[in-house]
């Protein structure tokens, strides 16, 4: 029933649907029919519902003789929104490593797609769900420009990336400054 209900009556009725996030319902829908309905199946789409929210509903049918019957129930909507990204940054850059960090508005996995001069690979996606993401890139080429973007997937399978299109860049340090002289 996530956002649709199908019910069946065996006679003509007026049918009303009340729904909301409490047992006080708060919302009303006649399904767009606006009056007496013929017997048979009823279908009402509910739009604008919040993700991962429990809703309660009451369906009331009244026949021509003013006999009424009610059906009560509840359902929980699912999350269909991908994670929202913020604070994406690259720090601790050395000739062969870099740290990529970002935040998401909900717990999600972490993966970084990267390469030089184009994106050619990815880190292994984590199986840990977190809002604070840190991925360390290793075995990078010194003094090289890298392109990258980050990705996260929530527990409901909604995935997103940042930036939404294209990529960001960073450059590894030159290894010459790290040589030791004897």
C-alpha positions as CSV (number, residue, x, y, z in Angstrom):
1,X,0.0,0.0,0.0
2,X,2.9,2.4,0.1
3,X,1.0,5.1,-1.8
4,X,-1.8,3.4,-3.4
5,X,-4.9,1.5,-2.1
6,X,-7.2,-0.8,-4.0
7,X,-10.5,-1.8,-2.3
8,X,-13.6,-3.6,-3.7
9,X,-17.2,-3.1,-2.9
10,X,-20.2,-5.1,-4.3
11,X,-22.6,-2.1,-4.5
12,X,-22.6,1.6,-5.4
13,X,-21.2,3.6,-2.5
14,X,-19.8,7.0,-1.6
15,X,-16.2,6.3,-0.5
16,X,-13.9,8.6,1.5
17,X,-10.3,8.1,2.6
18,X,-8.9,9.8,5.6
19,X,-5.1,9.5,6.3
20,X,-2.3,11.1,8.3
21,X,0.6,10.5,10.5
22,X,-1.5,10.1,13.6
23,X,-4.8,8.4,14.3
24,X,-6.5,11.8,14.0
25,X,-5.7,11.4,10.3
26,X,-5.8,15.1,9.2
27,X,-6.0,14.6,5.4
28,X,-9.0,13.7,3.3
29,X,-9.3,12.3,-0.3
30,X,-12.3,11.2,-2.2
31,X,-9.9,9.8,-4.8
32,X,-10.9,12.5,-7.3
33,X,-14.3,10.8,-7.8
34,X,-16.2,13.4,-6.0
35,X,-19.4,11.5,-5.2
36,X,-21.2,8.2,-5.7
37,X,-19.0,5.5,-7.1
38,X,-20.1,2.4,-8.9
39,X,-19.5,-1.0,-7.3
40,X,-16.1,-2.5,-8.0
41,X,-12.5,-1.6,-7.4
42,X,-11.4,1.7,-5.9
43,X,-7.9,3.0,-6.4
44,X,-6.6,6.2,-4.8
45,X,-3.1,7.6,-5.3
46,X,-1.7,9.5,-2.4
47,X,0.9,12.1,-3.5
48,X,3.4,14.2,-1.4
49,X,4.0,11.6,1.3
50,X,7.2,11.9,3.4
51,X,9.9,9.1,3.1
52,X,10.1,6.5,5.8
53,X,7.0,7.8,7.6
54,X,4.2,5.7,9.1
55,X,0.7,6.7,7.9
56,X,-2.7,5.7,9.3
57,X,-5.8,5.5,7.2
58,X,-9.5,5.0,7.4
59,X,-11.7,4.2,4.4
60,X,-15.4,4.8,4.8
61,X,-18.0,3.5,2.3
62,X,-21.7,4.5,2.6
63,X,-24.3,2.9,0.4
64,X,-27.6,4.4,-0.9
65,X,-29.5,3.2,2.2
66,X,-27.0,5.1,4.4
67,X,-25.3,1.9,5.6
68,X,-21.7,2.5,6.3
69,X,-18.6,0.4,6.7
70,X,-15.1,1.3,7.6
71,X,-11.7,-0.2,7.0
72,X,-8.7,0.9,9.1
73,X,-5.0,0.3,8.5
74,X,-1.5,1.7,8.4
75,X,1.5,1.7,6.1
76,X,5.1,3.0,6.1
77,X,6.5,4.7,3.1
78,X,10.0,3.8,1.9
79,X,13.0,6.1,1.4
80,X,13.4,7.0,-2.3
81,X,15.8,9.9,-1.8
82,X,19.5,9.5,-2.4
83,X,22.0,10.9,0.2
84,X,22.8,14.6,0.0
85,X,26.6,15.4,0.0
86,X,28.5,18.2,1.7
87,X,32.0,19.2,2.8
88,X,33.8,17.2,0.1
89,X,37.5,17.7,0.5
90,X,40.9,16.2,-0.2
91,X,43.6,16.5,2.5
92,X,46.8,14.9,3.6
93,X,48.1,14.7,0.0
94,X,51.5,13.1,-0.4
95,X,53.3,11.9,-3.5
96,X,51.5,8.5,-3.3
97,X,48.4,9.0,-1.1
98,X,45.5,11.3,-0.5
99,X,42.6,11.4,2.0
100,X,39.1,12.1,0.6
101,X,36.4,13.0,3.1
102,X,32.8,14.1,2.9
103,X,29.5,14.1,4.8
104,X,26.0,12.9,3.9
105,X,22.7,13.8,5.4
106,X,21.9,10.2,6.1
107,X,23.9,7.1,6.9
108,X,25.4,5.6,3.7
109,X,28.3,3.7,2.2
110,X,31.5,5.3,0.8
111,X,33.3,5.0,-2.5
112,X,35.7,7.2,-4.5
113,X,36.1,7.0,-8.3
114,X,39.4,8.3,-9.4
115,X,42.2,8.3,-12.0
116,X,44.8,10.3,-13.9
117,X,44.3,11.9,-16.4
118,X,40.8,10.4,-16.5
119,X,38.7,8.4,-14.0
120,X,39.7,4.8,-14.5
121,X,38.9,3.0,-11.2
122,X,37.3,3.1,-7.8
123,X,38.0,2.1,-4.3
124,X,36.1,-0.8,-2.9
125,X,32.7,0.5,-1.6
126,X,32.5,0.2,2.2
127,X,29.7,-1.9,3.8
128,X,29.6,0.5,6.8
129,X,26.8,3.0,6.9
130,X,28.0,6.4,8.2
131,X,27.4,10.1,7.8
132,X,31.1,11.0,8.0
133,X,33.0,9.5,5.2
134,X,36.8,9.0,4.9
135,X,38.5,7.1,2.1
136,X,42.3,6.9,1.8
137,X,43.7,6.6,-1.7
138,X,47.1,4.8,-2.0
139,X,49.6,3.9,-4.7
140,X,49.1,7.2,-6.5
141,X,51.6,8.6,-9.0
142,X,53.7,11.5,-7.7
143,X,53.2,15.0,-9.2
144,X,50.1,13.9,-11.0
145,X,46.7,15.6,-11.5
146,X,43.8,13.3,-10.4
147,X,40.2,13.5,-11.3
148,X,37.7,12.1,-8.8
149,X,34.1,12.0,-7.6
150,X,32.6,10.5,-4.5
151,X,29.6,8.2,-4.2
152,X,27.3,6.9,-1.4
153,X,24.4,4.6,-1.2
154,X,21.9,4.5,1.7
155,X,20.4,1.4,3.3
156,X,17.4,1.5,0.9
157,X,19.7,1.3,-2.2
158,X,19.3,5.0,-3.2
159,X,22.7,6.1,-4.5
160,X,24.1,9.5,-5.4
161,X,27.4,11.1,-6.3
162,X,29.2,14.4,-5.9
163,X,29.5,16.2,-8.1
164,X,26.3,15.1,-9.8
165,X,28.1,15.4,-13.2
166,X,31.8,15.8,-14.0
167,X,34.6,15.5,-11.5
168,X,36.8,17.3,-9.0
169,X,40.6,17.5,-9.1
170,X,43.7,17.3,-6.8
171,X,47.4,16.9,-7.6
172,X,49.7,14.7,-5.7
173,X,53.0,16.1,-4.3
174,X,56.3,15.9,-6.1
175,X,58.4,13.1,-4.7
176,X,61.7,15.1,-5.2
177,X,61.3,16.9,-1.9
178,X,61.2,13.7,0.0
179,X,64.6,12.3,-1.1
180,X,67.1,11.7,1.7
181,X,70.7,12.7,1.2
182,X,73.5,10.7,2.8
